[in-house]
Amino acid sequence: MQKTPEENSILFKFRNSQELYLPDIWDKVFAHNSIIHDVEIIVEEKIKKGEHIVLKYVVQLLSHTQSPSLYELKRDEILSSMWELVDLYRSRYPDPEIEVRLLEDLYKYSNTDGEPRRVHIAEAVRDVGSLEALPTLEAILFDNATTVQTKKAISDAVDAATPGSIEAFLATAEFGARKEFVQLIADAIVEVKNRGESPPKNPVSGNKSQDQSIEHLPEIRNAAMELDRARNYLAQSDNVTAIASMRRGAEALGKHLYRTVGLEERGKPANKMLLNDLMKPVKDSNVPDVFKLCLESLQLFGNFSSHDQDGGHDHLNARITEAIIILYEESLGMYQNWIRTGNPSAKSR
């Protein structure tokens, strides 16, 4: 779909603004859903260049896009920032570590009266928490009981495993000054049990075989998403942006290879590397030579599309873009097959 003049204006200002800490420009972005993915791309590029983006706005963007690549860039920072972490948790971002961190904080603050964080987290767990939250919630309820009789009544109510048993118990129990907080925890237990939701699957865990789970690895999933985006941009006759999407997807594959062969453990973090940096590890690995050539081609076309070419972009027509999409699609399949059946290593054989 063709962007409106207003949307193009917002994107231009966003790309060139040095004042992305101001709320006005973000308000305009979130008022135009059709440009949010474009903004996500710009934000990723700015972060990779070392530019500061206010974490609150990164989380708002993630809540809209659920982007694995953007999350990877800011994951550590988000996980250590409780307020932003709660916001992302409410968006149901699929990283089980988010709930784990918040439950740890909730238990830590549960005996600190007047601590606003415990209420903020408890309300979020009540609204979106999974069944994995129940042990922590039940432990907090038990710890806050003031008498042995109350503790036994809690155990009986929890063992009954019905929301009704919790509610009936609370009608008669005494918890002293923490009654309101304990009521919130009890409400959370009831809501979580009523929902009965499992936590989000960790892409690399569970009972799936390696063959089944490869496509769900964060970098592979991101590479597949970029293929879909490239096809959409081609349908909109936006060949330059389609090729830029495939370049980012190639970068995701390069990062996965870099980590898979063990280079990140003794070298630069993968999330600080661009495709140009990743080409040497790719060439030095035992990935099929045809894949190396495909990735090199994607790098060349990607670099061409990302810089001003003084009118040269006009030659990137739909037929060329279609051919590059086929090249990219084959590269993605080839790489997944290498991970499934090969023995990835850092040196060519």
C-alpha positions in Angstrom: 0.0 0.0 0.0 1.3 3.4 -1.0 2.2 5.6 2.0 0.4 9.0 2.4 2.3 12.2 2.3 1.8 12.6 6.0 3.2 9.1 6.7 6.2 9.9 4.5 6.7 13.1 6.4 6.7 11.3 9.7 9.2 8.7 8.5 11.5 11.4 7.1 11.4 13.3 10.4 11.9 10.2 12.4 14.8 9.0 10.4 16.6 12.4 10.7 15.5 13.5 14.1 18.0 14.0 16.9 15.2 14.4 19.4 13.6 10.9 19.6 13.3 11.4 23.3 10.3 13.7 22.7 6.9 12.1 22.9 5.3 14.1 20.1 7.1 12.2 17.3 6.3 8.8 18.9 2.6 9.7 19.3 2.5 10.3 15.6 4.1 7.0 14.8 1.7 5.0 17.0 -1.2 6.8 15.4 -0.3 5.4 12.0 -0.1 1.6 12.2 0.9 1.3 8.6 4.4 2.8 9.3 5.2 1.0 12.5 7.3 -1.7 10.9 9.2 1.0 8.9 9.9 2.8 12.2 11.1 -0.5 13.7 13.7 -0.9 10.9 14.9 2.7 11.5 15.1 2.1 15.3 17.2 -1.1 14.8 19.6 0.8 12.6 20.0 3.6 15.0 20.6 1.3 17.9 23.2 -0.6 16.0 25.0 2.7 15.3 25.1 3.4 19.0 22.3 6.0 19.1 20.2 6.2 22.3 16.5 5.4 22.0 14.4 5.8 25.2 13.7 2.3 26.4 10.0 3.1 27.1 9.5 3.8 23.4 11.4 0.7 22.3 9.1 -1.4 24.5 6.0 0.3 23.0 7.3 -0.5 19.6 8.0 -4.1 20.6 4.4 -4.4 22.0 3.1 -3.5 18.5 5.6 -5.5 16.4 6.8 -8.4 18.6 10.0 -8.2 16.7 12.7 -10.8 17.7 15.6 -8.8 16.2 14.7 -5.5 18.0 14.1 -7.4 21.2 17.5 -9.1 20.9 19.2 -5.7 20.7 17.6 -4.5 23.9 16.8 -7.7 25.8 19.3 -7.3 28.6 18.3 -3.7 29.2 14.6 -4.5 29.2 15.0 -7.5 31.6 16.8 -5.2 34.1 14.1 -2.5 33.9 11.1 -3.5 35.9 8.6 -0.9 34.8 9.3 -1.4 31.1 9.4 -5.2 31.6 5.9 -5.1 33.0 4.7 -3.2 29.9 6.2 -5.8 27.6 4.8 -8.6 29.7 1.3 -7.2 29.3 1.8 -7.3 25.5 2.4 -11.1 25.9 5.8 -10.9 24.3 6.9 -14.6 23.9 10.0 -14.8 26.1 9.3 -16.9 29.2 12.2 -15.2 31.0 10.0 -12.1 31.3 7.6 -13.8 33.6 10.4 -15.5 35.6 12.1 -12.1 36.3 8.9 -10.5 37.3 7.9 -13.3 39.7 11.3 -13.1 41.3 10.8 -9.4 41.9 7.2 -9.9 43.1 8.4 -12.4 45.8 11.3 -10.2 46.8 9.0 -7.2 47.4 6.1 -9.1 48.8 6.9 -8.3 52.4 7.8 -4.7 51.8 4.7 -2.6 52.7 4.3 0.6 50.6 6.4 -0.8 47.8 4.6 0.2 44.6 6.5 -2.3 42.4 4.8 -5.3 44.1 1.3 -4.1 43.3 2.3 -3.1 39.7 3.7 -6.6 39.1 0.9 -8.4 40.9 -1.7 -6.6 38.8 0.1 -7.6 35.6 0.3 -11.3 36.7 -3.4 -11.2 37.5 -4.2 -9.9 34.0 -1.8 -12.0 31.8 0.0 -14.5 34.0 0.5 -18.1 33.1 0.0 -21.2 35.2 3.8 -21.1 35.9 3.1 -18.1 38.2 0.9 -20.1 40.6 3.7 -21.5 42.9 5.0 -18.0 43.5 1.6 -16.5 44.1 0.6 -19.3 46.5 3.9 -19.0 48.3 3.3 -15.2 48.8 -0.2 -16.0 50.1 1.2 -18.5 52.6 4.0 -16.3 53.8 1.7 -13.5 54.6 -0.6 -15.5 56.8 -0.4 -14.4 60.4 -1.4 -17.6 62.2 -0.8 -21.4 61.9 -4.5 -21.9 61.4 -4.6 -19.5 58.5 -1.5 -21.1 56.9 -3.3 -24.5 57.1 -6.5 -23.0 55.6 -4.4 -21.6 52.7 -2.9 -25.0 52.0 -6.4 -26.6 52.1 -7.8 -24.0 49.7 -4.9 -24.3 47.3 -5.0 -28.1 47.4 -8.7 -27.9 46.4 -7.4 -26.4 43.2 -10.6 -24.3 42.5 -11.0 -20.6 42.3 -14.1 -20.9 44.6 -12.1 -22.5 47.4 -9.7 -19.5 47.4 -12.5 -17.0 47.4 -14.4 -18.8 50.2 -11.2 -18.9 52.3 -10.5 -15.2 51.9 -13.9 -14.2 53.1 -13.0 -15.5 56.6 -9.2 -15.2 56.8 -7.3 -12.5 58.6 -4.1 -11.0 57.1 -3.7 -7.8 59.2 -2.3 -4.7 57.4 -1.5 -6.5 54.2 -5.1 -7.4 53.5 -5.4 -5.4 50.3 -2.1 -6.8 48.8 -3.1 -10.4 49.8 -6.5 -9.9 48.2 -4.7 -8.9 45.0 -2.5 -12.0 45.1 -5.6 -14.2 45.7 -7.4 -12.5 42.8 -4.3 -13.2 40.7 -4.5 -16.9 41.7 -8.1 -17.1 40.7 -7.7 -15.3 37.4 -4.6 -17.4 36.4 -6.4 -20.6 37.2 -9.5 -19.5 35.3 -7.4 -18.7 32.2 -5.4 -21.9 32.5 -2.7 -20.6 30.1 0.7 -22.2 29.7 3.7 -19.9 29.5 5.0 -18.9 26.1 7.2 -21.5 24.5 10.9 -20.9 24.6 11.9 -21.3 20.9 14.8 -23.7 21.8 13.1 -25.7 24.6 10.2 -28.1 24.9 9.8 -31.6 23.6 10.2 -30.8 19.9 12.9 -32.5 17.9 15.7 -30.4 16.5 14.1 -30.7 13.0 10.8 -29.3 14.3 12.3 -26.5 16.4 14.9 -25.0 14.0 12.4 -22.7 12.3 11.4 -21.3 15.7 14.9 -20.2 16.7 14.8 -16.4 17.1 17.3 -15.6 14.3 15.7 -18.2 11.9 12.3 -16.9 12.7 13.4 -13.3 12.1 15.0 -14.3 8.7 11.7 -15.9 7.7 9.8 -12.8 8.7 12.1 -10.6 6.6 11.2 -12.9 3.6 7.5 -12.2 4.2 8.2 -8.5 4.4 10.3 -8.5 1.2 7.4 -10.2 -0.6 5.0 -7.5 0.7 7.3 -4.7 -0.3 7.6 -6.2 -3.8 3.8 -6.3 -4.1 3.9 -2.6 -3.2 6.5 -2.0 -6.0 9.0 -0.9 -3.2 12.0 -2.9 -4.6 14.6 -1.0 -2.6 12.9 -1.7 0.8 12.3 -5.3 -0.2 16.0 -5.8 -0.8 16.9 -4.0 2.5 14.6 -6.5 4.3 16.5 -9.4 2.8 19.8 -7.9 3.8 18.5 -7.8 7.4 17.4 -11.4 7.1 20.8 -12.4 5.8 22.3 -10.6 8.8 20.1 -12.7 11.1 21.4 -15.9 9.5 25.0 -14.7 9.8 24.4 -14.0 13.5 23.0 -17.5 14.1 26.0 -19.1 12.3 28.4 -16.9 14.3 26.8 -18.2 17.6 26.3 -21.8 16.4 30.0 -22.3 15.6 31.0 -20.8 19.0 32.6 -17.6 17.9 30.5 -15.3 20.2 31.9 -17.0 23.3 35.4 -15.7 22.6 34.7 -12.7 20.4 32.5 -9.7 19.8 28.8 -10.0 20.8 26.7 -11.0 17.7 24.1 -8.2 18.4 26.9 -5.7 17.8 27.8 -7.0 14.4 26.5 -6.1 11.0 26.4 -8.3 7.9 29.7 -6.9 6.6 31.4 -8.1 9.9 29.7 -11.5 9.7 30.9 -12.4 6.2 34.3 -13.6 7.3 32.9 -16.1 9.9 30.5 -17.3 7.2 33.3 -17.8 4.7 35.5 -19.6 7.3 32.7 -22.0 8.3 31.8 -25.3 6.7 28.4 -24.1 5.5 27.9 -25.0 1.8 29.9 -22.9 -0.6 26.7 -22.0 -2.5 25.2 -20.5 0.6 28.3 -18.4 1.0 27.9 -17.1 -2.5 24.2 -16.4 -2.0 24.9 -14.5 1.2 27.6 -12.5 -0.5 25.2 -11.5 -3.2 22.6 -10.5 -0.7 25.2 -8.4 1.1 26.2 -6.6 -2.2 22.6 -5.9 -3.2 21.7 -4.9 0.4 24.6 -2.4 0.6 23.6 -1.0 -2.8 20.0 -0.5 -1.6 20.9 1.1 1.7 22.9 4.0 0.3 22.2 6.8 -2.1 23.1 5.7 -5.6 22.4 9.0 -7.4 19.5 7.6 -9.3 20.9 4.1 -9.6 18.1 2.6 -7.6 15.8 3.1 -10.6 17.4 0.0 -12.2 16.2 -2.2 -9.3 13.1 -3.4 -11.1 10.6 -6.0 -10.1 12.2 -8.8 -12.1 15.6 -8.3 -10.3 13.9 -8.1 -6.9 11.9 -11.3 -7.6 15.2 -13.0 -8.5 16.8 -11.9 -5.3 13.8 -13.1 -3.3 14.2 -16.5 -4.9 17.9 -16.4 -4.0 17.1 -15.5 -0.4 14.4 -18.1 -0.1 16.8 -20.8 -1.3 19.5 -19.5 1.1 17.2 -19.8 4.0 16.2 -23.3 3.2 19.8 -24.3 2.5 20.9 -22.9 5.9 18.2 -24.6 7.8 19.1 -27.9 6.2 22.7 -27.4 7.1 21.8 -26.9 10.7 19.6 -30.0 10.7 21.9 -32.5 8.9 25.4 -31.0 9.1 28.1 -30.6 11.7 28.5 -26.8 12.0 32.1 -25.7 12.6 34.1 -22.5 12.4 36.6 -23.7 9.8 35.9 -24.7 6.1 36.5 -28.3 5.3 
